[in-house]
Amino acid sequence: MLFFVPVNSLVIEDRERSYATPLGEVWLRIEYNHSVEHSEVIEIIEVNSSGMFVRKMLWKDFGAGLPEDIQGREGDYYYKLVDQPLGKSLDYWFIPFNRARIIVNNRTVLTPRGPELVHFRVKTCPLLLVIIGRC
């Protein structure tokens, strides 16, 4: 009955697809073009059973909600180290211009195609459902 053991998981869903992975050391990377400034933004989020925590933000431009308090440079990006809890639920609205990529542990798991809401959840699910990505 191992398949019915509940496991803490990260679940990412849009209107058509679902992705799930058991928690351990999970890093979520959200890459997108900023809707107003039209520059690249990268958010790096640590995910564990307590929830999601923004750890680093990288960006190439300034204005419209982008950080102004630079901590350094990394290649073409400015960066800021962050320690911001997001809780166990996060929603992002993406439009085609954003050309968003959702990456988990260095693997692209979702690329929103149209205007859509993407849900990120930390929740407990039976192992079998996590394995088939339907938690």
C-alpha positions in Angstrom: 0.0 0.0 0.0 3.0 2.3 -0.5 1.2 4.1 -3.3 -1.4 5.4 -0.9 1.1 6.9 1.6 0.5 10.7 1.8 3.5 12.8 0.8 4.1 16.5 0.8 4.2 17.8 -2.7 4.5 20.8 -5.0 1.6 20.9 -7.5 1.6 23.2 -10.4 -1.5 23.5 -12.6 -2.9 25.6 -15.4 -6.2 25.1 -17.2 -4.8 22.2 -19.2 -1.9 20.6 -17.4 -0.8 19.5 -14.0 2.6 18.7 -12.6 3.4 17.3 -9.2 6.6 16.4 -7.4 7.3 15.1 -3.9 9.0 17.6 -1.7 12.5 17.2 -0.5 15.0 19.7 -1.8 12.8 21.4 -4.5 13.8 24.6 -6.3 11.3 26.5 -8.4 12.4 29.0 -11.0 10.0 31.2 -12.7 11.3 33.1 -15.8 9.3 35.6 -17.7 9.3 38.9 -19.6 8.0 41.7 -17.5 4.7 42.9 -18.9 5.4 46.6 -18.4 9.2 47.0 -18.6 9.6 44.3 -21.3 12.7 42.9 -19.7 13.6 39.5 -18.3 12.9 38.6 -14.7 13.8 35.4 -12.8 12.4 34.5 -9.4 14.0 31.6 -7.5 11.8 30.0 -4.9 12.7 27.3 -2.4 9.8 24.9 -1.8 9.5 22.6 1.3 6.7 21.3 3.5 6.4 24.6 5.2 5.6 26.4 2.0 7.3 28.5 -0.7 10.0 31.1 0.0 11.5 33.5 -2.5 15.3 33.3 -2.2 16.6 35.3 -5.1 15.3 37.7 -7.8 17.2 38.6 -10.9 16.2 41.3 -13.4 17.6 43.4 -16.2 15.8 46.7 -16.0 14.1 49.1 -13.6 10.6 50.5 -13.0 7.0 49.3 -12.6 7.3 47.0 -9.5 10.9 45.8 -10.2 13.3 46.1 -7.3 15.5 49.2 -7.0 17.7 47.9 -4.1 20.4 46.1 -6.1 22.7 43.7 -4.1 24.9 42.8 -7.0 25.4 41.8 -10.6 25.3 38.3 -12.1 26.1 38.3 -15.8 23.6 40.7 -17.5 21.3 40.6 -14.5 21.0 42.7 -11.3 20.1 40.5 -8.3 18.7 40.7 -4.8 18.8 37.9 -2.2 15.4 37.6 -0.6 13.9 35.7 2.4 10.2 36.2 1.7 7.7 33.5 2.7 4.8 33.1 0.2 2.8 30.5 2.0 1.5 27.3 0.5 -0.5 28.8 -2.3 0.7 31.1 -5.1 -1.0 32.2 -8.3 0.6 33.8 -11.3 -1.3 35.3 -14.3 0.7 35.0 -17.5 0.0 36.5 -20.9 1.7 35.3 -24.2 4.1 38.3 -24.1 5.5 37.0 -20.8 7.0 33.9 -22.6 7.0 32.3 -19.1 8.9 29.2 -18.2 8.3 27.2 -15.0 11.4 25.2 -14.0 11.6 22.7 -11.2 15.0 21.5 -10.2 16.5 22.6 -13.5 13.8 20.9 -15.6 11.2 22.9 -17.5 7.8 21.6 -16.5 5.4 24.2 -17.8 5.3 26.9 -20.4 2.0 28.7 -20.4 0.7 29.2 -23.9 -2.1 31.7 -23.7 -3.4 34.1 -21.1 -3.8 31.9 -18.1 -3.6 31.6 -14.4 -1.0 29.2 -13.1 -1.5 27.8 -9.6 1.4 26.7 -7.3 0.4 24.7 -4.2 2.2 22.8 -1.4 -0.1 20.1 -0.4 -0.3 16.5 0.9 -1.3 13.9 -1.7 -1.2 10.1 -2.0 2.1 9.0 -3.6 0.4 7.4 -6.6 -1.3 10.7 -7.6 2.0 12.5 -7.3 3.7 10.0 -9.5 1.0 10.4 -12.3 1.0 14.2 -11.8 -2.7 14.4 -10.8 -2.5 15.4 -7.1 
